Amino acid sequence: MNNAETFLKIYNKVDKILTTDNSTKYELYSEKVRNSTKPIIRQFREQLYDYGDLRNAIVHRPKDGNNYIAEPLDKVVKDFERILAVLENPPKVLPKFQFKVEGAKQSDKLDTVLKIMNENSFSQMPIFDDSGKVVEVINTNTISRWVGRNIGSEGILKENPSISELFEQDIEYKANYKFISRNCDIYEAYSHFTEQMEKLNRNLDVLFITENGESSEKLLGLITVADITKLMS
């Protein structure tokens, strides 16, 4: 099988995947790509457009005997194969982002939290209630706001507040986090960050991973925008 035949075989499989993502009405391949609501399709949209154009160049040009005039390069076929493999089996957020989630309680003092954040190079931490449920996320911006409001005339902090005391005035965007299920793929997870930026022009702090994406469930891991952006390049 030559590269053109292999490429067309891959194209047909991709086209079938795109068909299941849309309505039963007939749509051109390019329309399926454009109209897809799946984050994973949006991630590869430009490449899928390009490979659709290449497919048209292959099948709509006359053959030289039994050979296609347009013959895709080896690297093009390999890249299309890679995209097909991802579309068929999108990588999930677990086990990539599975780990024990460190956090603090509302009653914990600021110095305790600062020590944990410093030792682990955390820029933010989840805050739990007594039942272990996430009630807020505290970050370095929250702490710096509190410090700015409470530093004394001699440049010395005279208080060591509980974390709950920082909630009222110093969290810029309250409940700036979401929960996703363990079956969420990394492209859908990434879309939560990009969509919030597009709609609200600010970053989502974190995605918490639980069994079914419910806030009442045990945390299985978490994702920040810095974590997941590395996988999207």
HELIX and SHEET records of a PDB file:
HELIX    1   1 ASN A    3  THR A   20  1                                  18    
HELIX    2   2 TYR A   29  ASN A   35  1                                   7    
HELIX    3   3 PRO A   39  GLN A   43  1                                   5    
HELIX    4   4 ARG A   45  VAL A   59  1                                  15    
HELIX    5   5 ASP A   74  GLU A   88  1                                  15    
HELIX    6   6 LEU A  110  ASN A  120  1                                  11    
HELIX    7   7 THR A  140  ASN A  150  1                                  11    
HELIX    8   8 SER A  164  ASP A  170  1                                   7    
HELIX    9   9 ILE A  186  LEU A  200  1                                  15    
HELIX   10  10 VAL A  225  MET A  232  1                                   8    
SHEET    1   A 3 ALA A 104  LYS A 105  0                                        
SHEET    2   A 3 GLN A 124  PHE A 128  1                                        
SHEET    3   A 3 VAL A 134  ASN A 139 -1                                        
SHEET    1   B 3 TYR A 177  SER A 181  0                                        
SHEET    2   B 3 VAL A 206  THR A 210  1                                        
SHEET    3   B 3 GLY A 221  ILE A 223 -1                                        
END                                                                             
